[in-house]
Amino acid sequence: MKKNQLFNSLSNYVNGQDQFAVMVDGPWGSGKTFFFKHHFIPCICKKHRTVYFSVYGYESLNELKTALFNQLLVTSLGMQGDKENTKSMIKDLASLTKGTIGAFNKLKPFVSLAHTAENILIKNRLLSQNKTPASVLIIDDLERISPQIHISDLMGFLLTDLIEDYGYRVILIGNSKEIQEDKKFLSMREKVVSRVLLFTYDSEDIKEEFLQHSNIAFLQDNSDWLVEIIEDYSRHNERQLNLRTLEFILSTFKLIDKNLNQYFEKNPEQNSYSKEIKRSVFANLFVIATEYRTGILTRENLKDIDPLLNTRNFYFMHMKDDEEKSPAEQLTIRYHNNTNLTKVIMYDSSVTNVIFNGSFSAQHFVDCWKGLFKPQKTISNLDKISNFREMTDDQLKDLEGQLFKDACSQEAEINDILLTLNYFMFFDKNDIYFCDNNYLDNLIDALKDAVTRSFDSNKSLYIYDPIIFNFQYSALVNDAKTLSRIRDILNSAKDKNHRLETQNLVKAIFNNDTDKIRNITQSGIKINIFKELLESNYLNNDLLEPKFKASLLDNYLNSEYLQISNSHDFHHGEQLDISKLIEKIENYTQTDNSIGQIDRFNLNNLVKTLKDILTKFKQ
């Protein structure tokens, strides 16, 4: 039923003579409570005394009855909303039940009434309402009632006590599909409820209540576009978007919108893209927030969607028809059928961060967006290849040749070479690789060259990650021999990179290059500097020489080993090398009489620090 239809049906019931209850039935989070609190109750309470009561949180039927009678009685005492009048009447009631007005402040609110619910005073008070216009009782959260309370007992109480005795018009709100006592509930519902009104929100209601009345200009101006996204989601998933999820999305977008507006104020040259950027960020937020609120995405499995970050290529290849779809691909299946969304969607870690941590980096998102969306003169061949289904054989053959040339060039990046190889292997398996080139050996050689170039240019090295490989290079990972060759190249480069970083760290320590030290230690690379000292020339040239360098190493060890409580976790297995270094230094200080007093002092302090580290690691 649409909102107006439901409103009319409930109004007819409230003003009619039906001696039963009615039920409004709909999914959790569909907006039932919102409808009653913001539309129905404000309207009918002008004419009818109205009580809204949630059954959630009560552990026994007696406890629930007590709280409900208290609320019914308070409402019966005076005009709703008149707090002073209500307080006065409560005091009068207390004097009647306890003999003194002053005793009211010593009592817990209405506890005494819980044990005298059938007291003649209460009966007379509630019976006096049994006339036109009828009083209305709205019972919410029926599906969230405690398992200690039988719904059939509650329903019987509502019928015999409140409807028949006191003439209340009772409206039940719940989700019958979620009620565990199905048989008892359905049986009792037939006796108590005259009709069940199915609740569903209308997209026009969403547009009016959540978007057009928003204080966020983007939501107002793009309300039609936003509603289309919500409707497409509902059609494809055969369920409505949970309105609590929508409220979470909109409240989170409010924070994002504020940060973006501040960014545009500081960077007015980006204002021309503000609408497109906000559409992209909303699409990203809509997908990830919905997955989070439904429990599919958690902090623990966020890495599963890494293949979607910072890319516009959402196509996943499969070498086998029955190959299991990855979590990232399943996500695209659930949402990417929506053309409005796919035109603007991109995934960025800044949106994930605001969902889970409440912090959003507008700069990070805009930089990513510009890299993927900002108009460019040319489109890369790798971007073009994703549309190969729409090409002729000759067009694809020509593009394959261009891709091969790109991958073998001196400008090719490691990831581009791997993507090209992945495409070619997929095409080859499906008989649509048309070039004559021996792509496999040539691209493996190109990969080696690209790895070498990354060292020469001091670029961040591509690290082999099995999880990312399974997602991004699904065709490649099905060829064990080729995967092994690639893995050997990348792992060898990783080892070489580790050796270089170790050397750079030791060099930075003895050069007192604090910026370099900080960058290397914060990179997360596990480095054993003691082994490097023992195997390199630094020991003799810098440490065991009268150059006052021992204090620099001592300062570093105090900072990174002794002052960090869990340093053992990062430097496990270095104890033997530490012991060897101590032995080397002590032999030097004990046998060389030419060492100056200050150098000897610094070396002795260094030995003490090394021994303190060993003691700490043994604890």
Summary of the structure (lengths in Angstrom):
residues: 619
radius of gyration: 35.8
end to end distance: 68.7
largest distance: 111.3
contacts: 1788
relative contact order: 0.05
helix: 65%
strand: 5%
